[in-house]
Amino acid sequence: MHDKLGLLIVEEESGAVGVQIFADPIKGKESFDNWIGQVGKKQRARFLTIIDKSDKVDVAVKDLPVIPEKKDHYKIGEP
């Protein structure tokens, strides 16, 4: 039995919902934090970290896609 679990819930603009469960919530949260979505596809993602022994749930929410900020100028070799 796991003391901690990660739960990823993704809601599509159409109303469809997807769920993914992570046995290692730290790796699941890292994946969630790095996820930027797809351009033109609106989604809302929620990541829940469930800790049984403390009766605690941490929740992170983000709207997708995440659009990076535009820079006023660019230099060769810099992202």
For each residue, the residues with C-beta under 8 A, 3 or more apart:
1:
2: 5 23 52
3: 51 52 53
4: 25 49 50 51 52
5: 2 21 22 23 25 49 50
6: 21 22 23 24 25 26 27 28 29 47 48 49 50
7: 19 20 21 22 47 48 50
8: 19 20 21 22 28 31 32 45 46 47 48
9: 17 18 19 45 46 47 48
10: 17 18 19 20 43 44 45 46
11: 15 16 17 43 44 45 46
12: 15 16 17 18 41 42 43
13: 41 42 43
14:
15: 11 12
16: 11 12
17: 9 10 11 12
18: 9 10 12
19: 7 8 9 10
20: 7 8 10 28
21: 5 6 7 8
22: 5 6 7 8 25 27 28 31
23: 2 5 6
24: 6 27 28
25: 4 5 6 22 28 29 49 50
26: 6 29 30
27: 6 22 24 30 31
28: 6 8 20 22 24 25 31 32 47 49
29: 6 25 26 32 33 47 49 60
30: 26 27 33 34
31: 8 22 27 28 34 35
32: 8 28 29 35 45 47 60 62
33: 29 30 60
34: 30 31
35: 31 32 45 64
36: 64 65 66 68
37: 41 43 45 64 65 66
38: 41 64 65
39: 65 67
40: 65
41: 12 13 37 38 64 65
42: 12 13 63 64 65
43: 10 11 12 13 37 63 64 65
44: 10 11 61 62 63 64
45: 8 9 10 11 32 35 37 61 62 64
46: 8 9 10 11 59 60 61
47: 6 7 8 9 28 29 32 59 60 61
48: 6 7 8 9 57 58 59
49: 4 5 6 25 28 29 57 58 59
50: 4 5 6 7 25 57
51: 3 4 54 55 56 57 58
52: 2 3 4 55
53: 3
54: 51
55: 51 52
56: 51
57: 48 49 50 51
58: 48 49 51
59: 46 47 48 49
60: 29 32 33 46 47
61: 44 45 46 47
62: 32 44 45 66
63: 42 43 44 66
64: 35 36 37 38 41 42 43 44 45
65: 36 37 38 39 40 41 42 43
66: 36 37 62 63
67: 39
68: 36
69:
70:
71: 74
72:
73:
74: 71 78
75: 78
76:
77:
78: 74 75
79:
